Amino acid sequence: LLNTGVLSNGLLEKRSSGLLQLWKKKRCVLTEEGLRLHSCKGGGVGDPPSPVWSSKAKELRFELMETVDCVEYKRGLVYFTVVMATGKEIDFRCPQDGTLWNAEVALGLMRFKNLRALQTSRNRHLYSAHLGSTGEDEEL
């Protein structure tokens, strides 16, 4: 995800996959390639109040995402799920009055898939043009 345009960034909460399924605050950077999640270090008892964001990030790449769905509005929060191509579901929530991350991620994913389809179509067209024939007028 290096050297790609940042579409949006801010805070989001991700449900952990552990037994307790706790909500953990993440600093998110949405780029043209996917969603980068930075965890918060510190903020524990006795730590200074300013959180330090980890430079190491988990990347959810659009090419590995299937959909963004299961949007629910409860108590001022938006809950949504990112479904990966493997079938894995990752749950998120964000405040309703802030960045609507569900919409941002869904639009980013749609844009990525549309660009990918356009490139594939162009490549097919270039490939058939390169062969010098579309194959339509040739005898079999």
Secondary structure, 3 states (H helix, E strand, C coil): CCCCCEEEEEEEEEECCCCCCCEEEEEEEEECCEEEEEEEECCCCCCCCCCEEEEEEEEEEHHHEEEEEEEEEECCEEEEEEEECCCCEEEEEEECCCCCHHHHHHHHHHHHHHHHHHHHHHHHHHHHHHCCCCCCCCCC
